[in-house]
Amino acid sequence: MSDLLIGIAISLLKTLGLLFAVILPMVSYTVYAERRVSALIQDRVGPNRVGPYGLVQPIADAVKLLLKEDFTPAHVNKFYYWLAPACAMAPSIMALAVVPYGSTWFGQPMVVANVDVGVLWVFAVSSLGVYGIVLAGWSSNSKYPFLGGIRSSSQMISYELSLGLSVIPIFLICGTLNLPAIVKYQIENGWFISPIWLKGISLTGINFPELIGSLSIWKLLLWIPLFLSFIVFLVSMFAETNRLPFDLPESETELVGGYHTEYSSMKFALFFLGEYAAMIAGSAVIVTLFFGAWHIPLLPTAPEQLSFWPGVLLGLAHIVAFFVKVAVLLFFFIWVRWTLPRFRYDQLMRLGWYFFFEIALVNILLVAIILAIMPK
Amino acid sequence: MAYTIPRPKLSLAEKAYVPALLTGLGITIRHFFAILSGKKKVTMQYPDEKWDTHLPPHYRGAPTLVKDDYGRERCVACQLCEFICPPRAITIKPGEIPEKDRWRKVEKYPEEFDIDMIRCIYCGLCEEVCPEQAIFLRKDYAVTGLTRAEMVHDKKRLYELGGVMTGLVNKWNEKK
């Protein structure tokens, strides 16, 4: 009984810690980063007035959005209109539940739910995010949000397929859907994004026989389809999170803000935060699947085997490493947004159905063949 | 008349979209680092850095009245500026210079000289028309006030802003 209670308490602590200490601050500072990076790319300065370097800006934004009038237009469907913002924010946070964001810390594995369906859960939950957008578009009872909602749903259908298919090679290689297990495989056999993986190098010295043994042609051969997988997955993730160049549901220039045109105050902010939370969740999944999650090369991977303080520090370093990798990907998301123009709608569908779907299918076949002829 | 627009023939690299994409990413990241490292600077941090020292000599800021080397107010209240002022921002009330004054032969001086800075369009016609070199557009551009009344520059304020200007033609000297 008390074991169960302790288990629940630890789970709660991990969830709340992840959510309030990491994800929500990260969301607000991604918004800040977006504004600063976009400003620098466009030769501007960006918000730098609130606090040193404008670092308090997210708090000022939040205060402003909370204090604004929460206006509900008379012509909307009230129930769905209120439901939609919550639907936009919740799924991306839920998706983070299965992501291993650290090795172990104080003896606890740093993943909220270590379930065997890992990646399936991510796909199932993150595609629920589209309901927020579709509901918002529909319930607003207005032309532009409606168009935005329709675009969002068709875009989701086109990209969900290639998103799911593109990671199947990883499961073929690992033989599991469990995310911590995939991370464990990557630690032993190299990150999936890296074409070669040198073993036997550690801080204490180089073990040459192991180093030479790790130079395998098969790893290099498998890297080709895996890199394709990575590209397809990354681009599909852009579409999934409604980021430019695939931000058709929102498209300020044609649809006046798309699905959230009729929203104001904190309800609008929830859509905004939902988009960034989805970006973080997407980046976290990419980091987990391709960049070895929390793994830092050269450092030991099991803090629980060390003595207390080094163990705690290493555990913390692993958590920090994970979120640094996520931050780098987020920078890439922002960088791409301020580089590329928006795709036209038919171009988007063409890319999804004619290219990425096929590439993902061929890729699976390729990996299956390589795995079949590869010596065990 | 119908005519065919020639479509450009795209090479394979152009069709693949990827090289263009990478070029674009390269351009934006170069801008990012150029601004980040401070190598390139575009924006002036206005309230912290100001235009004052960068203004060109011909800059047209707020119109002001000036005194000359002898401390004489140069305006003779001829009212030419008042009449030429396109938005009618200037109001002058002329007065007579008393008998015993050193500058008696000038005859008139402005008793009141108001420039309504809400109306002023900084065209510089007043400076151009002034036969006495008494009114000059100086480099003050941040003219603010909390009320309409505050935005009307009276004679005192105009001389404060204008100060003394040397090297002007002194046609009212005693010797002349």
Interface residues (C-beta under 8 A of the other chain):
Chain A: V37 L40 I41 Q42 D43 R44 V45 W335 V336 W338 T339 L340
Chain B: L21 G24 L25 I27 T28 I29 H31 F32 I35 L36 K40 V42 T43 Q45
